[in-house]
């Protein structure tokens, strides 16, 4: 009963799923990079492409956390 209450307060499962989605998105980009797949097939731009992709994923993740924080009721 107490554990269920804590889960509803802290949303551990939701947080884990959000974290996992971001981690897997970065891993997918990493696999593309290591195999020189599109868009990482151009040696002149592959590092920049990876940096932009990871930054985009990080920004999306941060935007999600900001929205969650903003939607929480004020005490």
Secondary structure as the mmCIF struct_conf table of DSSP 4:
data_model
#
loop_
_struct_conf.conf_type_id
_struct_conf.id
_struct_conf.beg_label_comp_id
_struct_conf.beg_label_asym_id
_struct_conf.beg_label_seq_id
_struct_conf.end_label_comp_id
_struct_conf.end_label_asym_id
_struct_conf.end_label_seq_id
HELX_RH_AL_P HELX_RH_AL_P1 UNK A 2 UNK A 10
HELX_RH_AL_P HELX_RH_AL_P2 UNK A 12 UNK A 34
TURN_TY1_P TURN_TY1_P1 UNK A 35 UNK A 36
TURN_TY1_P TURN_TY1_P2 UNK A 38 UNK A 39
BEND BEND1 UNK A 40 UNK A 40
TURN_TY1_P TURN_TY1_P3 UNK A 43 UNK A 45
HELX_RH_AL_P HELX_RH_AL_P3 UNK A 46 UNK A 71
BEND BEND2 UNK A 72 UNK A 72
HELX_LH_PP_P HELX_LH_PP_P1 UNK A 73 UNK A 74
#
